[in-house]
Amino acid sequence: MTQLIVDKPTYLDANTWHAFINSIDVQKRLFLDSRPILETGQDPFASIMSLINRLPEDGVLELLTPFEPFPLYRVMTDRGFAILILKEETLFHSGFIHQHSPIAKRLPKGRHSADLSDQRPCHGFLDLIDLPPPQPMVRILEACTFLKPGEELTAHLARMPQLLFPRLKERGLLWQINDDHPARIILSIQRPLK
C-alpha cells in the first residue's frame, strides 16, 4: 500500500497499472479515449466531468490522452480524487479514484511527481508552428489554465486557430492576433485583471 497523496499523481509501470485496473469490478470502471474528441477540435472536459458525475464511489475512470493533462489533475484533486498515471510513448492513461473509496486504500505503490506547480507548462511563450492540429489548441488551453490575472501568453502558430477563439472567450480571456509575419501567426492571450 501507499499513502494517499491527493495533490500529486502516482506514476505506475505498465504491469502495476494493468493489475490494479483489472482488479476493479468491470461494472465500476468507466473509460474515455479523448483522442477522437480532440481530433475534432473539441474540448473533452465536459465528457470527462459527465463520466466523473456517474462514477461509482468505489469505481475508477480511465482516461486516455495524447498528452499529460496537468490542468485536469488540479480539478480532480480539488474534487477529492486520487490520480494514477501510466505513461506510454505517445499516450497517457490517467485513472481517477475517489480518495475515500475502499479501493483507494489499496492503491499500488508508484513514484510521485514533483509538486504539480512545478509541472506547469511555460506560460510566457509557446512555439507551436510545427505541431499538427489539434495540438496547438490543446497546448494553448493547457497553458492558459495557469495564467494569473494580468499575465500574458504568446504563441507562434502556423495557421489561424479559428476553433480556439470560442474557447478563449468561454474562459474570459482576451486575445490579439498579429498576422503580419509571412511564416507565422503571433497570438497574444491575456487573463484580464479582475
Backbone torsions as a table, in degrees:
resi	resn	phi	psi	omega
1	MET	NA	156.4	176.0
2	THR	-125.5	151.0	175.5
3	GLN	-68.1	134.8	-178.9
4	LEU	-75.8	118.0	176.6
5	ILE	-111.9	102.9	-170.0
6	VAL	-77.0	-15.2	-178.7
7	ASP	-98.0	6.3	179.8
8	LYS	-137.2	134.1	176.3
9	PRO	-71.3	154.6	175.3
10	THR	-105.6	123.8	-178.6
11	TYR	-94.0	129.1	-176.3
12	LEU	-118.2	157.4	170.8
13	ASP	-82.2	166.8	-173.8
14	ALA	-59.5	-43.7	-178.3
15	ASN	-63.2	-44.8	179.9
16	THR	-65.1	-43.3	178.8
17	TRP	-56.2	-55.6	-175.4
18	HIS	-64.6	-37.8	178.1
19	ALA	-63.2	-42.4	-179.3
20	PHE	-68.3	-49.0	-178.9
21	ILE	-59.5	-43.5	-178.4
22	ASN	-72.0	-14.6	177.2
23	SER	-79.6	-9.8	-179.4
24	ILE	-92.9	134.7	179.3
25	ASP	-49.0	129.2	-176.2
26	VAL	-58.9	-28.3	178.4
27	GLN	-70.4	-14.9	-176.6
28	LYS	-110.2	12.5	178.4
29	ARG	-109.7	124.8	174.4
30	LEU	-109.2	151.1	-173.2
31	PHE	-138.7	138.8	173.8
32	LEU	-142.9	123.3	171.5
33	ASP	-96.0	110.0	-175.2
34	SER	-78.1	-12.1	-173.9
35	ARG	-59.9	-45.7	178.4
36	PRO	-62.2	-34.5	178.2
37	ILE	-66.5	-47.1	-179.6
38	LEU	-63.0	-36.0	-179.1
39	GLU	-64.3	-24.2	177.1
40	THR	-85.7	-2.1	-178.5
41	GLY	86.0	7.0	-179.5
42	GLN	-89.5	161.7	176.8
43	ASP	-96.5	124.1	-177.6
44	PRO	-79.6	2.3	-174.2
45	PHE	-55.8	-45.1	-178.9
46	ALA	-62.7	-39.9	178.5
47	SER	-65.7	-39.7	178.8
48	ILE	-63.6	-47.7	-178.4
49	MET	-66.0	-33.6	176.5
50	SER	-62.0	-43.7	178.1
51	LEU	-68.2	-40.7	179.0
52	ILE	-59.5	-39.2	179.7
53	ASN	-68.3	-21.3	177.9
54	ARG	-99.2	-2.9	-175.2
55	LEU	-67.8	126.3	175.6
56	PRO	-61.2	151.7	-178.6
57	GLU	-54.2	-36.2	-179.2
58	ASP	-108.5	37.2	179.6
59	GLY	-114.2	-176.0	179.5
60	VAL	-140.1	139.9	170.2
61	LEU	-103.2	122.4	174.6
62	GLU	-102.5	123.3	-178.3
63	LEU	-116.6	131.2	174.7
64	LEU	-104.9	131.4	177.7
65	THR	-138.9	152.7	177.3
66	PRO	-83.6	4.6	179.6
67	PHE	-149.3	162.3	178.6
68	GLU	-79.1	120.5	-172.5
69	PRO	-84.3	67.5	-177.3
70	PHE	-52.5	-46.9	-179.1
71	PRO	-59.7	-33.6	179.3
72	LEU	-66.7	-31.3	178.8
73	TYR	-59.2	-43.2	179.5
74	ARG	-61.9	-46.5	-179.8
75	VAL	-59.1	-44.9	-174.9
76	MET	-73.0	-39.7	178.3
77	THR	-67.5	-34.1	176.0
78	ASP	-64.3	-26.3	178.4
79	ARG	-90.3	3.1	176.0
80	GLY	86.8	30.5	179.3
81	PHE	-104.7	143.1	168.1
82	ALA	-87.2	150.2	-175.2
83	ILE	-126.8	127.9	173.8
84	LEU	-112.8	141.9	-176.4
85	ILE	-130.0	135.5	167.0
86	LEU	-121.6	120.3	179.0
87	LYS	-103.3	121.5	172.1
88	GLU	-106.2	-176.2	-174.4
89	GLU	-52.5	-56.9	-176.6
90	THR	-124.8	23.4	-175.3
91	LEU	-146.0	139.1	175.7
92	PHE	-114.9	130.1	172.0
93	HIS	-102.3	123.1	176.7
94	SER	-116.8	129.4	176.6
95	GLY	-111.2	128.4	-179.0
96	PHE	-113.8	124.9	-174.3
97	ILE	-131.9	134.1	175.8
98	HIS	-58.2	129.1	-175.8
99	GLN	-64.1	-22.9	-178.0
100	HIS	-101.4	8.4	-178.7
101	SER	-78.1	159.9	177.4
102	PRO	-58.4	-34.9	-178.3
103	ILE	-72.7	-21.2	177.6
104	ALA	-65.3	-25.2	179.8
105	LYS	-72.6	-16.1	-179.3
106	ARG	-119.3	32.6	176.6
107	LEU	-61.1	139.8	179.0
108	PRO	-72.0	158.3	175.6
109	LYS	-74.3	146.8	177.4
110	GLY	-161.3	-172.4	176.8
111	ARG	-101.0	146.9	177.8
112	HIS	-98.5	141.0	177.7
113	SER	-71.4	173.2	170.1
114	ALA	-64.3	168.3	177.1
115	ASP	-51.8	141.1	-176.4
116	LEU	-58.9	-26.2	179.2
117	SER	-65.7	-23.7	177.0
118	ASP	-80.2	-12.6	-175.2
119	GLN	-98.3	6.7	-176.1
120	ARG	-64.1	141.9	172.9
121	PRO	-65.6	154.6	176.4
122	CYS	-57.8	127.5	178.6
123	HIS	-112.4	29.3	174.3
124	GLY	-107.8	-51.0	-176.0
125	PHE	-146.7	134.8	175.4
126	LEU	-128.5	124.7	173.6
127	ASP	-98.5	105.5	-173.3
128	LEU	-116.0	16.7	-174.2
129	ILE	-59.5	-39.1	-174.2
130	ASP	-89.8	1.4	-178.2
131	LEU	-89.0	138.3	176.8
132	PRO	-80.2	154.1	175.2
133	PRO	-61.1	145.3	5.9
134	PRO	-96.7	14.4	-174.0
135	GLN	-56.2	-42.3	178.0
136	PRO	-58.1	-43.7	-179.9
137	MET	-64.2	-43.4	-179.6
138	VAL	-61.3	-46.8	-179.1
139	ARG	-64.6	-40.1	179.9
140	ILE	-65.3	-47.5	180.0
141	LEU	-62.3	-38.2	177.8
142	GLU	-61.7	-47.3	-179.3
143	ALA	-67.4	-36.5	-179.9
144	CYS	-64.1	-25.5	178.7
145	THR	-57.1	-30.7	-174.7
146	PHE	-97.8	-0.4	178.6
147	LEU	-68.9	130.9	174.8
148	LYS	-93.7	161.0	178.9
149	PRO	-51.7	129.2	179.8
150	GLY	91.9	-14.6	-179.8
151	GLU	-81.9	154.6	-176.1
152	GLU	-130.0	146.7	176.0
153	LEU	-121.2	134.4	175.1
154	THR	-116.8	132.5	179.3
155	ALA	-128.8	138.6	173.5
156	HIS	-100.7	127.9	-174.8
157	LEU	-128.3	156.4	178.0
158	ALA	-84.9	-24.2	-176.9
159	ARG	-143.6	163.3	179.2
160	MET	-67.8	124.7	-175.8
161	PRO	-88.1	69.2	-174.0
162	GLN	-56.9	-39.3	-178.3
163	LEU	-72.2	-16.6	-179.2
164	LEU	-76.7	-35.4	-172.0
165	PHE	-58.0	-44.4	177.4
166	PRO	-62.0	-32.5	179.1
167	ARG	-71.2	-36.4	176.3
168	LEU	-65.8	-41.5	179.0
169	LYS	-62.4	-44.1	178.6
170	GLU	-57.1	-33.1	-177.0
171	ARG	-89.4	2.2	178.2
172	GLY	72.4	26.1	-178.6
173	LEU	-95.8	151.3	175.8
174	LEU	-101.9	148.4	178.5
175	TRP	-146.6	159.9	178.4
176	GLN	-143.0	140.6	-178.9
177	ILE	-111.5	135.7	170.9
178	ASN	-120.8	107.7	179.7
179	ASP	-112.2	26.7	178.8
180	ASP	-76.1	-14.8	-178.2
181	HIS	-87.5	136.0	-175.5
182	PRO	-68.4	-29.6	-173.1
183	ALA	-107.4	1.0	-177.6
184	ARG	-159.4	160.6	173.1
185	ILE	-112.2	134.3	178.5
186	ILE	-106.9	120.4	-179.3
187	LEU	-111.5	123.6	175.8
188	SER	-110.5	129.9	-177.6
189	ILE	-124.9	137.8	179.4
190	GLN	-135.3	140.4	169.2
191	ARG	-88.9	118.9	-175.9
192	PRO	-66.3	154.0	173.7
193	LEU	-69.0	143.3	-178.5
194	LYS	-91.8	NA	NA
